[in-house]
Amino acid sequence: MAGPAAGTSRLLRGGMGAAAVGLLLIYNSVDVAPSADPGPGQAAPPAATASASPGAVGPAAAAKPAAAAAPAAPALKRAKPTRLRIPQIAVDAPFTELTLNPAGQLNAPPPEDKNLVGWYRDGAAPGERGAAVVAGHVDTTKGPAVFLLLSLLVPGNKVEVQRADGTVAVFAVDSVETFAKDTFPDQKVYGKTTDSQLRLITCGGVYDKKRKDYLDNVVVFAHLESSRKA
């Protein structure tokens, strides 16, 4: 997201293959000219904290330690997500539903709420078969936001999604990667899956004042490990 003094800008520049509808989405949000550079500690963590991959950028991009993948749990029935918890980075946030604007672009979560995550409601729900997409701001005009520390997650960390049906879907992180927005790998991130997976997405890397945008996206890849009653 854009610098805290500026409001927010595009989260995703690449297209997103929406499940079953084949739409191209671009995650846009408010684009306001910055009045100052992002303040210390308010921009996204450096891209070097995310694992390198095809399309990853940053001279210091380095792979994080691999963890043994936990077996995937059976997919759950569809249910709306209500709350996201990631204890390792102190995330405890409610969900809002993300929809498309008339241009076929995905609307971002409201920028005035820095502790809010968005779920693309026309795609898979977290816990359902497919790759559920959850996005959040890294910062807003009010300062650091919900996904400020997203790139610090490592394989094996747990992501919990409370759902409207009274269940909690528990995901295990598989990898954390950083991609240049101009070469975002749509198929890798949004492609169809045979099990239940989760994608957590925010901005990262360098903030470009001319573009009013961060140059990269941080993407967390995770799979459903288990579920329980809330």
Secondary structure by P-SEA (a helix, b strand, c coil): cccccccccccccccccccccbbbbbbccbbbbbcccccccccccccccccccccccccccccccccccccccccccbbbbccccccccbbbbbbbbbbbccccbbbcccccccccccccccccccccccbbbbbbbcccccccccccccccccccbbbbbbccccbbbbbbbccccccccccccccccccccccbbbbbbbbbcccccccccccbbbbbbbcccccccc
